[in-house]
Amino acid sequence: MSVRFTPDHEWLRLEQSGELTVGITDFAQAALGDVVYVQLPQLQAYSAGQEVAVLESVKAASNITMPLDGVVVAVNDAVEQEPELVNASPEGQGWFFRFMPSDISGLAGLMDEASYQDYVRQQE
């Protein structure tokens, strides 16, 4: 399955269904510190760049934005109940939502793993 990354340190994993699963990277969760609260999006359409979720950590609050136009079709209720999943498994059980993109070709404009690792090195 293809994984892509945004400049905001979000990852997107293409599922067999054509949906994209979204979470934050290990780099992002480490920068945030212990996540204590997660507010997930509503099941509805959003535009790319629109704020869809909120994370609060012991250090700061952070917004998760919609990476591409699409409709949120599922949310991970487990992270609302156990926000620490975001820290424990940011690229696994700590995912936030799944959405069906309006145009999957937008995925090609995002970074692959190697490009994202280069991007992170520049941030440090």
DSSP file (Angstrom, degrees, kcal/mol; ACC not computed):
  #  RESIDUE AA STRUCTURE BP1 BP2  ACC     N-H-->O    O-->H-N    N-H-->O    O-->H-N    TCO  KAPPA ALPHA  PHI   PSI    X-CA   Y-CA   Z-CA
    1    1 A M              0   0    0      0, 0.0     2,-0.3     0, 0.0    14,-0.1   0.000 360.0 360.0 360.0 142.4    0.0    0.0    0.0
    2    2 A S        -     0   0    0     12,-0.2    12,-2.8    13,-0.1     2,-0.4  -0.599 360.0-165.3 -82.9 132.8    1.2    3.4   -0.9
    3    3 A V  E     -A   13   0A   0     -2,-0.3   110,-0.3    10,-0.2     2,-0.3  -0.972   7.8-177.8-118.6 135.0    2.0    5.9    1.9
    4    4 A R  E     -A   12   0A   0      8,-2.5     8,-2.7    -2,-0.4     2,-0.3  -0.861  11.6-144.7-126.8 162.4    2.5    9.6    1.3
    5    5 A F  E     -AB  11 111A   0    106,-2.3   106,-2.1    -2,-0.3     6,-0.2  -0.950   3.1-144.5-132.4 147.5    3.4   12.5    3.6
    6    6 A T    >   -     0   0    0      4,-2.3     3,-1.7    -2,-0.3     4,-0.1  -0.664  32.8-110.6-103.4 163.3    2.4   16.2    3.8
    7    7 A P  T 3  S+     0   0    0      0, 0.0    -1,-0.1     0, 0.0   103,-0.0   0.684 118.1  65.6 -64.1 -16.3    4.6   19.1    4.9
    8    8 A D  T 3  S-     0   0    0      2,-0.1    57,-0.1    57,-0.1    -3,-0.0   0.261 121.3-107.0 -88.6  11.5    2.4   19.3    8.0
    9    9 A H  S <  S+     0   0    0     -3,-1.7    16,-2.5     1,-0.3     2,-0.4   0.817  74.2 139.2  66.7  33.9    3.8   15.8    9.1
   10   10 A E  E     - C   0  24A   0     14,-0.2    -4,-2.3    -4,-0.1     2,-0.4  -0.829  40.7-146.7-100.4 147.2    0.6   13.9    8.3
   11   11 A W  E     -AC   5  23A   0     12,-2.5    12,-1.7    -2,-0.4     2,-0.4  -0.879   6.6-160.7-111.6 150.1    0.7   10.5    6.6
   12   12 A L  E     -AC   4  22A   0     -8,-2.7    -8,-2.5    -2,-0.4     2,-0.5  -0.997   3.1-164.4-129.6 125.7   -1.8    9.1    4.2
   13   13 A R  E     -AC   3  21A   0      8,-2.4     8,-2.5    -2,-0.4     2,-0.5  -0.952  17.8-134.6-114.1 124.5   -2.1    5.4    3.5
   14   14 A L  E     - C   0  20A   0    -12,-2.8     6,-0.2    -2,-0.5   -12,-0.2  -0.661  23.7-154.6 -78.2 121.2   -4.0    4.3    0.4
   15   15 A E    >   -     0   0    0      4,-3.0     3,-2.0    -2,-0.5   -13,-0.1  -0.515  29.2-107.6 -91.6 162.9   -6.3    1.4    1.4
   16   16 A Q  T 3  S+     0   0    0      1,-0.3    -1,-0.1    -2,-0.2    -2,-0.0   0.788 118.9  62.7 -59.9 -27.5   -7.5   -1.3   -1.0
   17   17 A S  T 3  S-     0   0    0      2,-0.1    -1,-0.3     1,-0.1     3,-0.1   0.605 119.4-109.5 -72.8 -11.2  -11.0    0.3   -0.9
   18   18 A G  S <  S+     0   0    0     -3,-2.0    -2,-0.1     1,-0.4     2,-0.1   0.303  80.6 127.3  94.2  -8.5   -9.6    3.5   -2.4
   19   19 A E        -     0   0    0     81,-0.1    -4,-3.0    -5,-0.1     2,-0.5  -0.425  55.9-132.6 -77.0 157.8  -10.0    5.3    0.9
   20   20 A L  E     -CD  14  99A   0     79,-3.0    79,-2.4    -6,-0.2     2,-0.4  -0.960  10.2-148.9-113.5 128.6   -7.1    7.2    2.5
   21   21 A T  E     -CD  13  98A   0     -8,-2.5    -8,-2.4    -2,-0.5     2,-0.4  -0.806  18.1-157.1 -94.0 137.2   -6.2    6.7    6.2
   22   22 A V  E     +CD  12  97A   0     75,-2.9    74,-3.2    -2,-0.4    75,-1.2  -0.939  25.9 136.7-123.1 137.3   -4.7    9.8    7.9
   23   23 A G  E     -C   11   0A   0    -12,-1.7   -12,-2.5    -2,-0.4     2,-0.3  -0.868  48.5 -89.8-152.7-172.6   -2.5   10.2   10.9
   24   24 A I  E     -C   10   0A   0     66,-0.4   -14,-0.2    70,-0.3   -15,-0.1  -0.794  41.9-108.8-108.2 156.7    0.5   12.1   12.1
   25   25 A T     >  -     0   0    0    -16,-2.5     4,-2.3    -2,-0.3     5,-0.2  -0.230  27.3-107.9 -77.9 167.4    4.1   10.9   11.8
   26   26 A D  H  > S+     0   0    0      1,-0.2     4,-2.2     2,-0.2     5,-0.2   0.882 121.6  56.8 -60.3 -39.4    6.4    9.8   14.6
   27   27 A F  H  > S+     0   0    0      1,-0.2     4,-1.9     2,-0.2    -1,-0.2   0.921 108.1  47.3 -57.2 -45.7    8.3   13.0   14.1
   28   28 A A  H  > S+     0   0    0    -19,-0.2     4,-2.1     1,-0.2    -2,-0.2   0.911 111.3  48.8 -66.0 -43.9    5.1   15.1   14.7
   29   29 A Q  H  X S+     0   0    0     -4,-2.3     4,-1.9     1,-0.2    -1,-0.2   0.880 111.0  51.4 -66.7 -35.1    4.0   13.1   17.8
   30   30 A A  H  < S+     0   0    0     -4,-2.2    -1,-0.2     1,-0.2    -2,-0.2   0.896 110.4  48.9 -66.2 -39.4    7.5   13.5   19.3
   31   31 A A  H  < S+     0   0    0     -4,-1.9    -2,-0.2    -5,-0.2    -1,-0.2   0.862 112.8  48.5 -67.4 -35.8    7.4   17.2   18.7
   32   32 A L  H  < S-     0   0    0     -4,-2.1    27,-0.8     1,-0.2    28,-0.4   0.852  97.1-151.7 -72.1 -35.2    4.0   17.5   20.3
   33   33 A G     <  +     0   0    0     -4,-1.9     2,-0.3    -5,-0.2    -1,-0.2  -0.526  57.2   1.5  86.2-164.3    4.8   15.5   23.4
   34   34 A D  S    S-     0   0    0     -2,-0.2    24,-1.7    23,-0.1     2,-0.4  -0.389  73.2-139.0 -64.5 117.0    2.2   13.6   25.3
   35   35 A V  E     +G   57   0B   0     -2,-0.3    22,-0.3    22,-0.2    52,-0.2  -0.633  27.8 171.5 -77.8 128.5   -1.2   13.9   23.5
   36   36 A V  E     +     0   0B   0     20,-3.0     2,-0.3    -2,-0.4    21,-0.2   0.519  61.2  28.1-115.6 -11.2   -4.0   14.3   26.1
   37   37 A Y  E     -G   56   0B   0     19,-1.7    19,-2.6    46,-0.1     2,-0.4  -0.978  54.7-172.3-155.3 137.7   -7.0   15.2   23.9
   38   38 A V  E     -G   55   0B   0     -2,-0.3     2,-0.5    42,-0.2    17,-0.2  -0.996   4.7-167.0-132.7 128.5   -8.2   14.4   20.3
   39   39 A Q  E     -G   54   0B   0     15,-2.9    15,-2.1    -2,-0.4    -2,-0.0  -0.972  19.3-154.5-112.7 117.4  -11.2   15.9   18.6
   40   40 A L        -     0   0    0     -2,-0.5    13,-0.1    13,-0.2    35,-0.1  -0.462  19.2 -98.3 -91.8 161.7  -12.0   14.0   15.4
   41   41 A P        -     0   0    0      0, 0.0     2,-0.2     0, 0.0    -1,-0.1  -0.242  34.8-105.8 -74.4 164.5  -13.8   15.3   12.3
   42   42 A Q        -     0   0    0     10,-0.1     2,-1.5     1,-0.1    30,-0.2  -0.506  40.7 -99.0 -79.3 157.3  -17.5   14.9   11.4
   43   43 A L  S    S+     0   0    0     -2,-0.2     2,-0.3    30,-0.1    30,-0.1  -0.667  87.0  97.4 -80.2  92.8  -18.4   12.4    8.7
   44   44 A Q  S    S-     0   0    0     -2,-1.5    28,-2.7    26,-0.1     2,-0.2  -0.938  79.1 -67.0-163.3 177.4  -18.8   14.9    5.9
   45   45 A A  E     -E   71   0A   0     -2,-0.3     2,-0.3    26,-0.3    26,-0.3  -0.567  46.5-178.2 -81.0 142.8  -17.1   16.5    2.9
   46   46 A Y  E     -E   70   0A   0     24,-3.0    24,-2.3    -2,-0.2     2,-0.3  -0.956  22.1-124.8-135.7 155.1  -14.1   18.8    3.5
   47   47 A S    >   -     0   0    0     -2,-0.3     3,-2.1    22,-0.2    19,-0.3  -0.707  43.7 -86.2 -95.9 152.6  -11.8   20.8    1.2
   48   48 A A  T 3  S+     0   0    0     -2,-0.3     3,-0.1     1,-0.3    21,-0.1  -0.324 116.9  22.8 -55.2 134.6   -8.0   20.5    1.1
   49   49 A G  T 3  S+     0   0    0     17,-3.6    -1,-0.3     1,-0.3     2,-0.2   0.268  90.2 131.8  90.4 -11.3   -6.5   22.7    3.8
   50   50 A Q    <   -     0   0    0     -3,-2.1    16,-2.7    16,-0.2    -1,-0.3  -0.537  66.5-108.8 -75.9 138.3   -9.6   22.8    5.9
   51   51 A E  E     + H   0  65B   0     14,-0.2    14,-0.3    -2,-0.2    -1,-0.1  -0.504  47.1 162.4 -67.0 128.1   -9.2   22.1    9.7
   52   52 A V  E     +     0   0B   0     12,-3.2     2,-0.3     1,-0.3    13,-0.2   0.610  56.5  20.8-122.8 -21.1  -10.7   18.7   10.4
   53   53 A A  E     - H   0  64B   0     11,-1.7    11,-2.9   -13,-0.1     2,-0.4  -0.977  59.2-144.1-148.7 158.8   -9.3   17.6   13.8
   54   54 A V  E     -GH  39  63B   0    -15,-2.1   -15,-2.9    -2,-0.3     2,-0.4  -0.987   9.5-167.2-128.8 136.3   -7.6   19.1   16.9
   55   55 A L  E     -GH  38  62B   0      7,-3.2     7,-3.0    -2,-0.4     2,-0.4  -0.960   2.8-165.3-117.8 139.1   -4.9   17.6   19.1
   56   56 A E  E     +GH  37  61B   0    -19,-2.6   -20,-3.0    -2,-0.4   -19,-1.7  -0.993  12.1 175.2-123.2 134.1   -3.9   18.9   22.5
   57   57 A S  E     -G   35   0B   0      3,-3.0   -22,-0.2    -2,-0.4   -24,-0.1  -0.698  50.2 -95.2-123.5 178.4   -0.7   17.8   24.1
   58   58 A V  S    S+     0   0    0    -24,-1.7   -25,-0.1    -2,-0.2   -23,-0.1   0.732 126.3  39.9 -66.7 -19.6    1.1   18.8   27.3
   59   59 A K  S    S-     0   0    0    -27,-0.8     2,-0.3     1,-0.3    -1,-0.2   0.839 125.2 -29.7 -95.5 -39.8    3.1   21.3   25.1
   60   60 A A        -     0   0    0    -28,-0.4    -3,-3.0     2,-0.0     2,-0.3  -0.971  55.1 -96.9-166.9 170.4    0.6   22.7   22.7
   61   61 A A  E     -H   56   0B   0     -2,-0.3     2,-0.3    -5,-0.2    -5,-0.2  -0.822  37.6-170.9-101.7 149.5   -2.6   22.4   20.6
   62   62 A S  E     -H   55   0B   0     -7,-3.0    -7,-3.2    -2,-0.3     2,-0.4  -0.997  14.7-136.5-143.1 143.6   -2.3   21.4   17.0
   63   63 A N  E     -H   54   0B   0     -2,-0.3     2,-0.5    -9,-0.2    -9,-0.2  -0.804   8.5-146.2-101.4 142.5   -4.7   21.3   14.1
   64   64 A I  E     -H   53   0B   0    -11,-2.9   -12,-3.2    -2,-0.4   -11,-1.7  -0.932  21.2-157.0-103.0 127.0   -5.0   18.5   11.6
   65   65 A T  E     -H   51   0B   0     -2,-0.5   -14,-0.2   -14,-0.3   -15,-0.1  -0.740  26.5 -98.7-106.7 155.0   -5.9   19.7    8.1
   66   66 A M        -     0   0    0    -16,-2.7   -17,-3.6   -19,-0.3   -16,-0.2  -0.559  29.3-155.9 -69.6 122.1   -7.6   17.9    5.3
   67   67 A P  S    S+     0   0    0      0, 0.0     2,-0.3     0, 0.0    -1,-0.2   0.819  73.1   6.4 -74.0 -29.9   -4.8   16.9    2.9
   68   68 A L  S    S-     0   0    0    -21,-0.1   -22,-0.1   -20,-0.1   -19,-0.1  -0.950  93.1 -82.7-143.6 159.7   -7.0   16.6   -0.2
   69   69 A D  S    S+     0   0    0     -2,-0.3    33,-2.4    34,-0.1    34,-0.5  -0.421  75.5 108.2 -61.0 140.2  -10.6   17.3   -1.1
   70   70 A G  E     -EF  46 101A   0    -24,-2.3   -24,-3.0    31,-0.3     2,-0.5  -0.983  65.3 -79.5 170.8-176.8  -12.8   14.4    0.0
   71   71 A V  E     -EF  45 100A   0     29,-2.1    29,-2.6    -2,-0.3     2,-0.4  -0.949  35.6-129.7-115.2 122.7  -15.5   13.0    2.3
   72   72 A V  E     + F   0  99A   0    -28,-2.7    27,-0.3    -2,-0.5     3,-0.1  -0.585  31.0 172.7 -70.0 124.8  -14.6   11.6    5.8
   73   73 A V  E     +     0   0A   0     25,-2.5     2,-0.3    -2,-0.4    26,-0.2   0.565  59.5  16.2-112.8 -14.3  -16.1    8.2    5.9
   74   74 A A  E     - F   0  98A   0     24,-1.5    24,-2.6   -32,-0.1     2,-0.3  -0.985  57.1-158.8-157.9 149.1  -14.7    6.8    9.2
   75   75 A V  E     - F   0  97A   0     -2,-0.3     2,-1.2    22,-0.2    22,-0.2  -0.927  28.0-118.2-127.1 156.3  -13.0    8.1   12.4
   76   76 A N    >>  -     0   0    0     20,-2.5     3,-1.6    -2,-0.3     4,-0.6  -0.737  27.4-177.0 -95.6  88.9  -10.9    6.2   15.0
   77   77 A D  H >> S+     0   0    0     -2,-1.2     4,-1.7     1,-0.3     3,-0.8   0.754  74.2  74.6 -57.3 -25.1  -12.9    6.6   18.1
   78   78 A A  H 3> S+     0   0    0      1,-0.2     4,-2.9     2,-0.2    -1,-0.3   0.849  90.9  54.6 -59.7 -34.8  -10.2    4.8   20.0
   79   79 A V  H <4 S+     0   0    0     -3,-1.6    -1,-0.2    16,-0.2    -2,-0.2   0.764 105.0  53.1 -75.0 -22.0   -7.9    7.9   19.9
   80   80 A E  H << S+     0   0    0     -3,-0.8   -42,-0.2    -4,-0.6    -1,-0.2   0.888 116.7  39.0 -72.5 -38.6  -10.7   10.0   21.5
   81   81 A Q  H  < S+     0   0    0     -4,-1.7    -2,-0.2     1,-0.3    -3,-0.1   0.856 133.9  23.6 -76.0 -36.8  -10.9    7.5   24.4
   82   82 A E    ><  +     0   0    0     -4,-2.9     3,-2.3    -5,-0.2     4,-0.3  -0.696  65.5 175.4-131.9  78.2   -7.2    6.9   24.6
   83   83 A P  T >  S+     0   0    0      0, 0.0     3,-1.8     0, 0.0     4,-0.5   0.749  73.8  76.2 -57.7 -23.3   -5.3    9.9   23.2
   84   84 A E  T 3> S+     0   0    0      1,-0.3     4,-2.6     2,-0.2     3,-0.5   0.682  76.1  77.1 -63.9 -15.7   -2.0    8.2   24.2
   85   85 A L  H <> S+     0   0    0     -3,-2.3     4,-2.8     1,-0.2     9,-0.3   0.824  85.3  62.8 -60.4 -30.6   -2.4    5.9   21.2
   86   86 A V  H <4 S+     0   0    0     -3,-1.8    -1,-0.2    -4,-0.3    -2,-0.2   0.893 111.4  36.3 -62.2 -39.0   -1.2    8.8   19.0
   87   87 A N  H  4 S+     0   0    0     -4,-0.5    -2,-0.2    -3,-0.5    -1,-0.2   0.887 120.0  47.4 -78.7 -41.1    2.1    8.8   20.9
   88   88 A A  H  < S+     0   0    0     -4,-2.6    -2,-0.2     1,-0.2    -3,-0.2   0.850 134.6   8.2 -71.6 -35.1    2.4    5.0   21.2
   89   89 A S    ><> +     0   0    0     -4,-2.8     5,-2.9    -5,-0.2     3,-1.8  -0.435  68.9 162.4-147.2  64.1    1.5    4.1   17.6
   90   90 A P  T 3 5S+     0   0    0      0, 0.0   -66,-0.4     0, 0.0    -1,-0.1   0.810  84.5  36.9 -61.5 -31.3    1.3    7.2   15.5
   91   91 A E  T 3 5S+     0   0    0    -68,-0.1   -66,-0.1     4,-0.1    -5,-0.1   0.139 129.9  28.9-107.7  20.2    1.6    5.4   12.2
   92   92 A G  T X 5S+     0   0    0     -3,-1.8     3,-1.1    -7,-0.2    -3,-0.1   0.107 130.1   3.5-135.6-107.1   -0.5    2.4   13.3
   93   93 A Q  T 3 5S+     0   0    0      1,-0.3    -7,-0.1    -8,-0.1    -8,-0.1   0.646 118.3  72.1 -67.0 -14.7   -3.4    2.3   15.9
   94   94 A G  T 3 < +     0   0    0     -5,-2.9   -70,-0.3    -9,-0.3    -1,-0.3   0.169  67.4 133.9 -89.4  19.5   -3.1    6.1   16.4
   95   95 A W    <   -     0   0    0     -3,-1.1   -72,-0.3   -72,-0.1   -16,-0.2  -0.248  43.6-153.3 -65.2 159.3   -4.7    7.0   13.1
   96   96 A F        -     0   0    0    -74,-3.2   -20,-2.5     1,-0.3     2,-0.3   0.873  55.1 -19.8-102.8 -53.5   -7.4    9.7   13.0
   97   97 A F  E     -DF  22  75A   0    -75,-1.2   -75,-2.9   -22,-0.2     2,-0.4  -0.973  45.5-131.0-155.2 165.1   -9.7    9.3   10.1
   98   98 A R  E     -DF  21  74A   0    -24,-2.6   -25,-2.5    -2,-0.3   -24,-1.5  -0.952  27.3-178.3-119.5 143.7  -10.4    7.7    6.7
   99   99 A F  E     -DF  20  72A   0    -79,-2.4   -79,-3.0    -2,-0.4   -27,-0.2  -0.983  30.0-127.3-141.5 155.9  -11.7    9.6    3.7
  100  100 A M  E     - F   0  71A   0    -29,-2.6   -29,-2.1    -2,-0.3   -81,-0.1  -0.902  36.8-134.4 -99.2 113.2  -12.6    9.0    0.1
  101  101 A P  E     - F   0  70A   0      0, 0.0     3,-0.3     0, 0.0   -31,-0.3  -0.357   5.3-138.1 -70.5 147.3  -10.7   11.6   -2.0
  102  102 A S  S    S+     0   0    0    -33,-2.4     2,-0.3     1,-0.3   -32,-0.1   0.852  99.3  16.1 -67.6 -34.5  -12.5   13.5   -4.7
  103  103 A D    >   -     0   0    0    -34,-0.5     3,-1.7     1,-0.1    -1,-0.3  -0.878  65.3-163.8-144.9 106.0   -9.5   13.0   -6.9
  104  104 A I  G >  S+     0   0    0     -2,-0.3     3,-1.9    -3,-0.3     4,-0.4   0.700  82.3  79.2 -64.7 -20.0   -6.9   10.4   -6.0
  105  105 A S  G >  S+     0   0    0      1,-0.3     3,-1.2     2,-0.2     4,-0.4   0.738  77.2  73.6 -63.6 -20.2   -4.4   11.9   -8.4
  106  106 A G  G X  S+     0   0    0     -3,-1.7     3,-1.1     1,-0.3    -1,-0.3   0.732  81.7  71.7 -62.9 -21.7   -3.7   14.6   -5.7
  107  107 A L  G X  S+     0   0    0     -3,-1.9     3,-1.7     1,-0.2    -1,-0.3   0.837  86.2  64.5 -62.2 -33.6   -1.8   11.9   -3.8
  108  108 A A  G <  S+     0   0    0     -3,-1.2    -1,-0.2    -4,-0.4    -2,-0.2   0.747  93.5  61.6 -64.3 -23.4    1.0   12.0   -6.4
  109  109 A G  G <  S+     0   0    0     -3,-1.1    -1,-0.3    -4,-0.4    -2,-0.2   0.511  91.1  86.2 -81.7  -4.1    1.8   15.6   -5.4
  110  110 A L  S <  S-     0   0    0     -3,-1.7  -104,-0.2    -4,-0.2     2,-0.1  -0.518  89.2 -88.6 -94.9 165.7    2.7   14.5   -1.8
  111  111 A M  B     -B    5   0A   0   -106,-2.1  -106,-2.3    -2,-0.2     2,-0.1  -0.418  32.1-139.8 -75.4 143.6    6.0   13.3   -0.6
  112  112 A D     >  -     0   0    0   -108,-0.2     4,-2.6    -2,-0.1     5,-0.2  -0.349  41.7 -86.2 -85.6 179.9    7.1    9.6   -0.6
  113  113 A E  H  > S+     0   0    0   -110,-0.3     4,-2.4     1,-0.2     5,-0.2   0.906 127.8  46.8 -57.1 -47.7    9.0    8.1    2.3
  114  114 A A  H  > S+     0   0    0      1,-0.2     4,-1.9     2,-0.2    -1,-0.2   0.914 113.8  47.7 -64.3 -43.3   12.4    9.1    1.1
  115  115 A S  H  > S+     0   0    0      1,-0.2     4,-2.2     2,-0.2    -1,-0.2   0.893 111.8  51.0 -64.5 -39.2   11.4   12.7    0.3
  116  116 A Y  H  X S+     0   0    0     -4,-2.6     4,-2.7     2,-0.2    -2,-0.2   0.917 107.7  52.0 -65.8 -42.0    9.7   13.0    3.7
  117  117 A Q  H  X S+     0   0    0     -4,-2.4     4,-2.1     1,-0.2    -1,-0.2   0.900 110.6  48.7 -62.0 -39.5   12.8   11.8    5.5
  118  118 A D  H  X S+     0   0    0     -4,-1.9     4,-1.6     2,-0.2    -1,-0.2   0.913 110.7  51.5 -62.4 -42.5   14.9   14.4    3.7
  119  119 A Y  H  X S+     0   0    0     -4,-2.2     4,-1.1     1,-0.2    -2,-0.2   0.908 109.1  49.7 -60.8 -44.4   12.3   17.0    4.6
  120  120 A V  H >X S+     0   0    0     -4,-2.7     4,-1.4     1,-0.2     3,-0.5   0.901 106.5  55.4 -63.8 -41.5   12.4   16.0    8.3
  121  121 A R  H 3< S+     0   0    0     -4,-2.1    -1,-0.2     1,-0.3    -2,-0.2   0.870 106.7  51.4 -59.5 -36.0   16.2   16.3    8.3
  122  122 A Q  H 3< S+     0   0    0     -4,-1.6    -1,-0.3     1,-0.2    -2,-0.2   0.777 107.9  53.4 -70.6 -26.2   15.9   19.8    7.0
  123  123 A Q  H <<        0   0    0     -4,-1.1    -1,-0.2    -3,-0.5    -2,-0.2   0.757 360.0 360.0 -78.3 -26.5   13.5   20.6    9.9
  124  124 A E     <        0   0    0     -4,-1.4    -1,-0.2    -3,-0.2    -2,-0.1   0.472 360.0 360.0 -75.7 360.0   15.8   19.4   12.7
